[in-house]
Amino acid sequence: MKRYRLFDHTADLGVQVFGATINELFVNGAFALFDLLADLDKVRQAVVRNVTVTGGDLSDLWVNYLRECLYLWSGEGLLLVNYTVSSIDQKQVTATLGGEAFDPARHRIRQEIKAVTYHQASVLETPQGWTGKVIFDV
C-alpha cells in the first residue's frame, strides 16, 4: 500500500495519506510530513519524544497530531524518522517519535512547511483501510 500521495491545491501542498489501520494512518501522516520536509536517508534516531495529543473528533485529532509533529521540527529543530502510535481513539493519540537534531552538514531540507491547516482535513475508514487528507501551508 502506498503511504501517501500529493494532490493539487493552489499555493499549498495537499496530501492524502493511507493506512491499513488507523494507527498506520497516523504513522504514515508523520512520515509524509517529514518526507516532504527533508531527505530522511541520513537522519538517525538519537532522541525520542513521547507525545499525547487530543482533539474534538478524528479530523481535529489528525490536524493536532500533525501540528505537534511539525512543532518538533519548527520549535525544537528535530527531524523525525521513527513513528510509533501506541494508542489512539476518537479524541486522543499517544505516540513515540524518534529522530535527531537538524545538522546542515548532513541533512538536506526539501521544502519549508509552515503550518498544518484544517482546510479539507479529514479521516475516513474505507473498505481498503483508512485515508486522511490534509493541506500543508508551504
C-alpha positions as CSV (number, residue, x, y, z in Angstrom):
1,M,0.0,0.0,0.0
2,K,1.3,3.5,-0.9
3,R,1.9,5.6,2.2
4,Y,0.8,8.9,0.7
5,R,0.2,10.9,-2.4
6,L,0.1,14.6,-3.3
7,F,-3.0,16.2,-4.8
8,D,-3.3,19.6,-6.4
9,H,-4.0,22.6,-4.2
10,T,-3.4,26.2,-5.1
11,A,-0.3,27.6,-3.5
12,D,-0.2,24.9,-0.8
13,L,0.6,21.2,-0.6
14,G,-2.4,18.7,-0.5
15,V,-1.6,15.3,0.9
16,Q,-3.7,12.2,1.0
17,V,-2.3,9.6,3.5
18,F,-3.2,5.9,3.6
19,G,-3.0,3.1,6.3
20,A,-4.4,-0.4,6.7
21,T,-5.2,0.6,10.3
22,I,-5.8,4.0,12.0
23,N,-2.5,3.6,13.8
24,E,-0.7,3.1,10.5
25,L,-2.6,6.1,9.1
26,F,-1.2,8.4,11.8
27,V,2.3,6.8,11.4
28,N,2.2,7.5,7.7
29,G,0.9,11.0,8.3
30,A,4.1,11.8,10.3
31,F,6.2,10.1,7.7
32,A,4.6,12.1,4.9
33,L,5.2,15.4,6.7
34,F,8.9,14.7,7.3
35,D,9.5,13.0,3.9
36,L,8.2,16.2,2.2
37,L,10.2,18.4,4.5
38,A,13.6,16.7,4.3
39,D,15.6,14.0,2.8
40,L,15.3,11.3,5.6
41,D,18.0,9.0,4.3
42,K,20.7,10.4,6.6
43,V,18.6,11.0,9.7
44,R,19.4,8.8,12.6
45,Q,17.4,8.2,15.8
46,A,19.3,10.0,18.6
47,V,16.4,11.3,20.6
48,V,12.9,10.2,21.3
49,R,9.8,12.3,22.1
50,N,6.6,10.8,23.6
51,V,3.6,12.9,22.7
52,T,-0.1,12.7,23.7
53,V,-2.4,14.8,21.5
54,T,-6.1,15.4,21.9
55,G,-8.9,16.6,19.5
56,G,-12.6,17.0,19.4
57,D,-13.0,14.3,16.7
58,L,-10.8,12.3,14.4
59,S,-10.2,15.1,11.9
60,D,-9.3,17.6,14.7
61,L,-7.1,14.9,16.2
62,W,-5.4,14.3,12.8
63,V,-4.6,18.0,12.4
64,N,-3.4,18.5,16.0
65,Y,-1.2,15.4,15.8
66,L,0.5,16.6,12.6
67,R,0.8,20.1,14.1
68,E,2.6,18.6,17.1
69,C,4.9,16.7,14.7
70,L,5.6,20.0,12.8
71,Y,6.3,21.8,16.1
72,L,9.0,19.2,16.9
73,W,10.7,20.5,13.7
74,S,10.0,24.2,13.8
75,G,10.2,24.6,17.6
76,E,12.9,22.0,18.5
77,G,14.8,21.5,15.2
78,L,14.1,17.8,15.2
79,L,13.9,15.7,12.1
80,L,11.9,12.6,12.8
81,V,12.3,9.2,11.1
82,N,10.6,6.7,13.5
83,Y,7.0,6.9,14.4
84,T,5.0,4.5,16.7
85,V,1.4,5.0,17.7
86,S,0.9,3.2,21.0
87,S,-2.8,4.1,21.5
88,I,-5.5,6.0,19.6
89,D,-9.2,6.6,20.0
90,Q,-11.6,9.2,18.6
91,K,-10.2,12.0,20.7
92,Q,-6.6,11.1,21.8
93,V,-3.4,9.7,20.3
94,T,-0.3,8.7,22.1
95,A,2.9,8.3,20.0
96,T,6.6,7.8,20.3
97,L,8.6,9.8,17.7
98,G,12.3,9.4,17.1
99,G,14.9,11.3,15.2
100,E,17.7,13.8,15.6
101,A,18.5,17.5,15.6
102,F,18.9,19.1,12.2
103,D,22.6,19.2,11.1
104,P,23.0,21.3,8.0
105,A,26.3,19.5,7.2
106,R,24.4,16.1,6.9
107,H,20.7,16.9,6.3
108,R,19.0,18.4,3.3
109,I,15.7,20.3,3.6
110,R,13.5,19.8,0.6
111,Q,10.9,22.5,1.3
112,E,9.6,24.6,4.2
113,I,6.2,23.5,5.7
114,K,4.9,26.5,7.7
115,A,1.6,25.1,9.0
116,V,-0.9,22.2,9.1
117,T,-4.3,23.6,8.2
118,Y,-7.9,22.4,8.8
119,H,-8.8,23.1,5.2
120,Q,-10.1,19.8,3.7
121,A,-8.8,17.9,6.7
122,S,-10.5,14.5,7.1
123,V,-10.0,11.0,8.4
124,L,-12.2,8.2,6.8
125,E,-12.4,4.5,7.2
126,T,-12.7,2.9,3.7
127,P,-13.1,-0.8,2.6
128,Q,-9.3,-0.7,1.9
129,G,-8.4,0.7,5.3
130,W,-8.0,4.3,6.4
131,T,-7.4,7.6,4.5
132,G,-6.6,11.0,5.8
133,K,-6.4,14.3,3.9
134,V,-4.5,17.4,5.0
135,I,-3.3,20.7,3.5
136,F,0.2,21.9,4.4
137,D,0.9,25.6,4.1
138,V,4.2,25.9,2.3
